Amino acid sequence: MPEKNRETTAFSLDDIDRVIHMPARLLLMKVLYVLAGADMVFLKRETGLTWGNLSVQVKNLEEAGYVSIEKEFVDNKPHTLIRITPEGQAAYEAYRKRIKDILK
């Protein structure tokens, strides 16, 4: 059976940003969009993600170019700061607009 030609409609999720649409990454993007940046301890507390899941999701967002990761030492302790990039801000804004359009 031939595949149907699927057009994107107001109700379609075909064009939704799948990187952001994942619940854990959506939570992270929401926090980072408002704050512009946060450390891993704060993000863990705010999202309720495990350390392993948080690390994987932040890495996925970094690979997409949506966040930058800055590692440093503060008082001889490792400190990781995650910042949303301009591309991440634009992607999050586009995602929010698309979801609003779908829900209208």
C-alpha positions, -999 to +999 in steps of 0.1 A: +000+000+000+015+034-010+024+058+018+000+087+021+014+122+015+011+137+049+008+175+049+014+195+080-018+209+094-028+230+123-033+197+143-002+179+131+028+174+153+050+165+123+070+197+124+073+199+162+109+201+176+115+166+189+146+177+208+125+200+230+093+180+229+108+153+252+094+160+287+127+161+305+143+184+279+111+206+279+114+211+316+151+220+313+144+244+284+116+260+304+139+267+334+168+278+313+147+301+291+135+320+322+168+322+340+192+322+310+214+298+329+216+276+360+240+251+376+234+214+376+225+212+413+197+238+407+185+221+376+183+187+395+163+203+423+139+221+399+133+193+375+134+163+399+156+144+373+182+119+385+218+129+380+222+104+351+191+115+333+199+152+338+234+147+324+221+128+293+194+154+286+217+184+290+242+166+266+214+161+241+205+198+243+241+208+239+245+185+208+214+203+193+231+237+200+204+247+224+226+250+255+262+256+263+280+238+292+307+256+312+327+235+337+349+252+363+360+247+399+346+269+427+363+265+461+380+234+447+347+218+438+335+210+403+307+234+392+288+230+359+268+259+345+243+254+318+233+284+296+206+286+270+221+297+236+205+322+212+196+292+191+180+275+221+160+306+229+147+308+193+139+271+192+120+273+225+100+303+214+092+285+181+082+254+200+059+274+223+043+292+194+037+259+176+021+243+206-001+273+211-012+271+174-020+234+178-041+240+209-062+268+194 
